[in-house]
Amino acid sequence: MSERDVQRVIVIGGGPGGSTSATLLARQGFDVTLFEREVFPREHVGESLLPASIPILETLGVIEEIEAAGFTPKYGATMVWGRDPDPWSWRFAETNATYPHAYQVWRPTFDQMLLNNAERNGVNVRQACRVVDAQVETSEPTSVTVESADGRQEVHQADWIVDASGQNGFLARRLDLRTHDEFFRNLAVYSYFHGADHLPEPDTGNIFIEAYEHGWSWAIPLPDDVMSVGVVVDAAWGGAQLAERDTEAFYREQLSMTGRTAEMLAPGNLLESPRVIRDWSYTAQRLVGDGFILVGDAACFIDPLFSSGVHLAMSSAVLASAYVTSALREPEMRVPAAEVYSQLYMQQYHQFREMAALFYASNRTSDSYFWEARRIVQHPDDISPREAFIAAVAGQPPQGYERVVLERGEAPADFVEGVAAVETERARRAAEMTRLIDTAWPDRSPMLEAVPSLADGVELARKPVIGDGQFEWGAVISSPSRPQGAPISMVVAALASRIDGRSTVRTLLEDLFTGVSEPQRVQLLPGMLTALRVLYIDGMIAYWRV
Ligand SMILES: Cc1cc2nc3c(=O)[nH]c(=O)nc-3n(C[C@H](O)[C@H](O)[C@H](O)COP(=O)(O)OP(=O)(O)OC[C@H]3O[C@@H](n4cnc5c(N)ncnc54)[C@H](O)[C@@H]3O)c2cc1C
């Protein structure tokens, strides 16, 4: 621990992950310095956002600025994929009433807004400063060596380092933590067009994704009549082609093989030479170490099919800032909260991975190498990511395009059946609960005479849970399909821990409420019945004898 009064955090990288974590850590009162090797605004691919990021932008206090920036509102996605040769559209409003739209953003401006906001929140932002060396997990104090544009090097000590260096993955590479995902060995070639045709209303602001013989293309409408356009092809095949050909000729040839995208681009002009970027997915074997944490693409990257990168960067940054706050203020939290951070981030990552893998496997329109190789759905060895994905698709608020995978992607039968079974069971349980709970007169609810038991494999544990900007000890209930668990209040945990498969809810509550006054019991009862209802619908409670 440092002798300084205010603990010092160093953030590597000023993309969405770095700016978000730096802002939130500065708000916690830490002395935060962010080193960014470029001078903003800098070029960056990845313009299409998800509605799930909007609450984070609200928390950061930048949503008004983003709304006023004139970015394209994105209400959904339009695709040519799978059995239907015609474009079909998917709208966020179908599953997300609170946040029915996101934005297609010009990344140099968007990233600059987030970085400026970090500075306004007290972060010492140092641009044109590349981190070239780091001391972590050695006998030396934790530090980074930073090289500025004039070649001068400085060593900066830190109480904690947040690595948000994007695909560069500064610490993951140094510590040899990166594992590539063999299934998503793709590369992208992209550029920008001016004056291309847009999709017709109401889909004008949508991202347009089109599967074609050698992969798929994206077209993202940006302000000022600019369109971000890219093709994603197999990394080995594309690499071999590009070794022999001019990049622009390859890019134009691939685009000419698409159907609708080529039509849309016909009136447009290419604005700049296309760039090539490897989008080969990877994860880091460890996301947290003694004195460091990995955020966003520095930790893991998943194929861009579902526009998940910026959201994963910002949501992992929210979790990481909570982690660093807890790790610095309550050192005994370091190990257990690191486990929770990794579990929560990997859960989101695997959800997008499953979705992309199923979607790739479902396109049966072409027999090219690209599609043949992606038809076999590959899963990590243990079954839990698939089960967790089914649980998420069937009953949780969507992060992105989960329902598209089911409804349009010709997903494998076992997956479709799995989701349908979970949904049918949830609906049945919800209906049963309506019968068992009397909302007008809770104390007359038939549920009070029911006997609950915990489902197989359900566990209650004391774990770090996200509190107000940091992790705090709380209760978590988990099951085999939800290994990461769901936080529950201490009083609900106390009730759940009494469930023995023999006692009625009335008996359990009487035991729980020992010593509690009658007016307080009356006040607590509806909340306890609601908690039991939710646990039942979620499958944590298995069986009721009435
Ligand atoms: C082809 C393709 C298409 C994509 N499309 C989308 C999309 O439509 N929507 C979406 O949400 N995501 C998309 N993504 C992913 C998205 O761009 C990234 O996931 C996102 O930018 C990650 O944010 P980050 O903050 O982790 O990293 P970045 O945004 O990459 O920021 C990292 C920063 O760290 C800096 N840096 C690196 N090394 C150092 C160092 N040593 N010292 C100091 N600074 C350093 C870099 O200059 C950079 O500014 C796409 C990705 C690819 C490859």
The ligand as an SDF file (V2000), in Angstrom:
LIG
                    3D

 53 58  0  0  0  0  0  0  0  0999 V2000
  -13.8190   -5.1540  -37.6250 C   0  0  0  0  0  0  0  0  0  0  0  0
  -14.3710   -4.6970  -36.3280 C   0  0  0  0  0  0  0  0  0  0  0  0
  -15.6350   -4.1160  -36.2780 C   0  0  0  0  0  0  0  0  0  0  0  0
  -16.1650   -3.7020  -35.0630 C   0  0  0  0  0  0  0  0  0  0  0  0
  -17.4260   -3.1800  -35.0120 N   0  0  0  0  0  0  0  0  0  0  0  0
  -17.9680   -2.8530  -33.8290 C   0  0  0  0  0  0  0  0  0  0  0  0
  -19.2710   -2.2850  -33.7420 C   0  0  0  0  0  0  0  0  0  0  0  0
  -19.9320   -2.0480  -34.7460 O   0  0  0  0  0  0  0  0  0  0  0  0
  -19.7610   -1.9970  -32.5110 N   0  0  0  0  0  0  0  0  0  0  0  0
  -19.0370   -2.2130  -31.3770 C   0  0  0  0  0  0  0  0  0  0  0  0
  -19.5430   -1.9500  -30.2810 O   0  0  0  0  0  0  0  0  0  0  0  0
  -17.7950   -2.7000  -31.4230 N   0  0  0  0  0  0  0  0  0  0  0  0
  -17.2440   -3.0190  -32.6150 C   0  0  0  0  0  0  0  0  0  0  0  0
  -15.9680   -3.4930  -32.6630 N   0  0  0  0  0  0  0  0  0  0  0  0
  -15.2300   -3.6500  -31.4100 C   0  0  0  0  0  0  0  0  0  0  0  0
  -14.8800   -2.3040  -30.7550 C   0  0  0  0  0  0  0  0  0  0  0  0
  -14.2600   -1.4680  -31.6780 O   0  0  0  0  0  0  0  0  0  0  0  0
  -13.9790   -2.5490  -29.5630 C   0  0  0  0  0  0  0  0  0  0  0  0
  -14.4620   -3.6500  -28.8470 O   0  0  0  0  0  0  0  0  0  0  0  0
  -13.8980   -1.3260  -28.6080 C   0  0  0  0  0  0  0  0  0  0  0  0
  -13.2960   -0.2420  -29.2220 O   0  0  0  0  0  0  0  0  0  0  0  0
  -13.1200   -1.7110  -27.3510 C   0  0  0  0  0  0  0  0  0  0  0  0
  -12.8950   -0.5930  -26.5360 O   0  0  0  0  0  0  0  0  0  0  0  0
  -11.6100   -0.5410  -25.5980 P   0  0  0  0  0  0  0  0  0  0  0  0
  -11.7190    0.7160  -24.8220 O   0  0  0  0  0  0  0  0  0  0  0  0
  -11.4390   -1.8180  -24.8940 O   0  0  0  0  0  0  0  0  0  0  0  0
  -10.3760   -0.4620  -26.6180 O   0  0  0  0  0  0  0  0  0  0  0  0
  -10.0500    0.6410  -27.7300 P   0  0  0  0  0  0  0  0  0  0  0  0
  -11.2640    1.3790  -28.1130 O   0  0  0  0  0  0  0  0  0  0  0  0
   -9.3150   -0.0630  -28.8000 O   0  0  0  0  0  0  0  0  0  0  0  0
   -9.0840    1.6410  -26.9820 O   0  0  0  0  0  0  0  0  0  0  0  0
   -7.7960    1.2590  -26.5860 C   0  0  0  0  0  0  0  0  0  0  0  0
   -6.9200    2.5000  -26.5290 C   0  0  0  0  0  0  0  0  0  0  0  0
   -5.6860    2.1380  -25.9280 O   0  0  0  0  0  0  0  0  0  0  0  0
   -4.6470    2.8490  -26.5800 C   0  0  0  0  0  0  0  0  0  0  0  0
   -3.3940    2.1040  -26.3440 N   0  0  0  0  0  0  0  0  0  0  0  0
   -3.0670    0.8890  -26.7880 C   0  0  0  0  0  0  0  0  0  0  0  0
   -1.8640    0.5250  -26.3430 N   0  0  0  0  0  0  0  0  0  0  0  0
   -1.4220    1.5320  -25.5780 C   0  0  0  0  0  0  0  0  0  0  0  0
   -0.2230    1.7490  -24.8190 C   0  0  0  0  0  0  0  0  0  0  0  0
    0.7540    0.8360  -24.7780 N   0  0  0  0  0  0  0  0  0  0  0  0
   -0.0960    2.9050  -24.1460 N   0  0  0  0  0  0  0  0  0  0  0  0
   -1.0920    3.8600  -24.1710 C   0  0  0  0  0  0  0  0  0  0  0  0
   -2.2090    3.7090  -24.8880 N   0  0  0  0  0  0  0  0  0  0  0  0
   -2.3950    2.5640  -25.5620 C   0  0  0  0  0  0  0  0  0  0  0  0
   -5.0830    2.8590  -28.0350 C   0  0  0  0  0  0  0  0  0  0  0  0
   -4.4750    3.9040  -28.7640 O   0  0  0  0  0  0  0  0  0  0  0  0
   -6.5860    3.0510  -27.9030 C   0  0  0  0  0  0  0  0  0  0  0  0
   -6.9730    4.4220  -27.9740 O   0  0  0  0  0  0  0  0  0  0  0  0
  -15.4070   -3.8640  -33.8750 C   0  0  0  0  0  0  0  0  0  0  0  0
  -14.1320   -4.4120  -33.9370 C   0  0  0  0  0  0  0  0  0  0  0  0
  -13.6110   -4.8400  -35.1370 C   0  0  0  0  0  0  0  0  0  0  0  0
  -12.2450   -5.4310  -35.1700 C   0  0  0  0  0  0  0  0  0  0  0  0
  1  2  1  0
  2  3  1  0
  2 52  2  0
  3  4  2  0
  4  5  1  0
  4 50  1  0
  5  6  2  0
  6  7  1  0
  6 13  1  0
  7  8  2  0
  7  9  1  0
  9 10  1  0
 10 11  2  0
 10 12  1  0
 12 13  2  0
 13 14  1  0
 14 15  1  0
 14 50  1  0
 15 16  1  0
 16 17  1  0
 16 18  1  0
 18 19  1  0
 18 20  1  0
 20 21  1  0
 20 22  1  0
 22 23  1  0
 23 24  1  0
 24 25  2  0
 24 26  1  0
 24 27  1  0
 27 28  1  0
 28 29  2  0
 28 30  1  0
 28 31  1  0
 31 32  1  0
 32 33  1  0
 33 34  1  0
 33 48  1  0
 34 35  1  0
 35 36  1  0
 35 46  1  0
 36 37  1  0
 36 45  1  0
 37 38  2  0
 38 39  1  0
 39 40  1  0
 39 45  2  0
 40 41  1  0
 40 42  2  0
 42 43  1  0
 43 44  2  0
 44 45  1  0
 46 47  1  0
 46 48  1  0
 48 49  1  0
 50 51  2  0
 51 52  1  0
 52 53  1  0
M  END
$$$$
